[in-house]
Amino acid sequence: MKTLSEQMTAGSVAPPRMWLNGRLVPPAEARLDFLTPALHYGIAAFEGIRCYRTVRGPAIFRLQDHVERLLHSARVLGWRELPFGLDELADGCKQVVRARGFEECYIRPLIWLGDGGWNLTVDAGKAHAGIAVWEWKAYLGAAALEQGVRANISPFTRHHPNVMMTKAKISGNYPNSVLAKTESLRLGFDEAIMLDGQGMVAECTGENIFVVRRGRLVTPPPGAILEGITRDSIMTLARDLGYEVVEQPLSRDQLYIADEVFVTGTAAEVIGLREIQTGQFAREWILENQAGRPAFDKLRAEGKAHPIEEVGRRMRELMSWLRDARKDSSEAPRKPRPAAQA
Ligand SMILES: Cc1ncc(COP(=O)(O)O)c(C=O)c1O
């Protein structure tokens, strides 16, 4: 019988391969011992990265930023030293994409506490790293891109940074998302909006959130959220397009009077919200402007959800965000230059 990794990473003509501690191996070799501390205590950091098909071949979106966040997550978790650095992990991602032969895929690096650590510290244990890729299409469903999705306001509070640090994609943070998302789906919604410890809007279970009102984009400040790389990309694009973008505390009722609400994340990409449940009012609040979503549609057309070659001058400048998956190369500057004044 095929392993779960073999099933998930199947789908191309090339034999399945994963990157494990610096080597490409068949998934069957990338198995963990039952007594792996990461499995018991959630001591692991991970990333989710997308590789897109372009006319120049598969290209990985903001690879360096993702790997840097992975290393930051590991540092937040307390690791002082890791066996792999930025270049090795970034090259590992490219190697797996090449080995699998996918034109478009999702890349999942993970650093985990492989042994030691039963005394609840990372200091006595050893970090391991692995990278898998698979084809992952529309995370929030095929219709989400066109129709938007329905969200509830979750009764589960987002982590306070003094409980579980939210700047880090630590595996142990995610049961919080799993609780909220499971409940949301069981209630018949597609996604859950989570509030922070102060009751202000934080983010969704795997996406950041934006509100558009009178042509101005508002998104919650970094305090209690994961600083999404898609969020940063959208803020950059929106400012280029002349929108005012502010990071400020967002109250729940600001969602209800917004012209548009959309969410951003690597897996989901850029998805509009079509309904938000108001909870105690026991009725659904429906975005009035769901037919015309000017800011959202414009941003999506300019953004990475659109084929990269078709979106014009600004996106060509943003090509520095894409890394050719076919080459091992040192990384160029991450942030694209500001748009040239017309
Ligand atoms: C909790 C949470 N917020 C936001 C995001 C969006 O981050 P990014 O755009 O970097 O994928 C993610 C996904 O990684 C997430 O898990």
The ligand as an SDF file (V2000), in Angstrom:
LIG
                    3D

 16 16  0  0  0  0  0  0  0  0999 V2000
   -2.7480   31.8260   10.2680 C   0  0  0  0  0  0  0  0  0  0  0  0
   -2.3360   32.3030    8.9250 C   0  0  0  0  0  0  0  0  0  0  0  0
   -2.5110   33.5960    8.5980 N   0  0  0  0  0  0  0  0  0  0  0  0
   -2.1560   34.0650    7.3940 C   0  0  0  0  0  0  0  0  0  0  0  0
   -1.5940   33.2560    6.4340 C   0  0  0  0  0  0  0  0  0  0  0  0
   -1.1860   33.8120    5.1000 C   0  0  0  0  0  0  0  0  0  0  0  0
    0.2050   33.8650    4.9920 O   0  0  0  0  0  0  0  0  0  0  0  0
    0.9230   33.7690    3.5620 P   0  0  0  0  0  0  0  0  0  0  0  0
    0.3110   34.8080    2.7120 O   0  0  0  0  0  0  0  0  0  0  0  0
    2.3540   34.0450    3.8680 O   0  0  0  0  0  0  0  0  0  0  0  0
    0.6900   32.4020    3.0780 O   0  0  0  0  0  0  0  0  0  0  0  0
   -1.3870   31.8980    6.7380 C   0  0  0  0  0  0  0  0  0  0  0  0
   -0.7860   30.9910    5.7540 C   0  0  0  0  0  0  0  0  0  0  0  0
    0.3500   30.7140    5.8050 O   0  0  0  0  0  0  0  0  0  0  0  0
   -1.7440   31.4190    8.0150 C   0  0  0  0  0  0  0  0  0  0  0  0
   -1.5640   30.1320    8.3430 O   0  0  0  0  0  0  0  0  0  0  0  0
  1  2  1  0
  2  3  1  0
  2 15  2  0
  3  4  2  0
  4  5  1  0
  5  6  1  0
  5 12  2  0
  6  7  1  0
  7  8  1  0
  8  9  2  0
  8 10  1  0
  8 11  1  0
 12 13  1  0
 12 15  1  0
 13 14  2  0
 15 16  1  0
M  END
$$$$
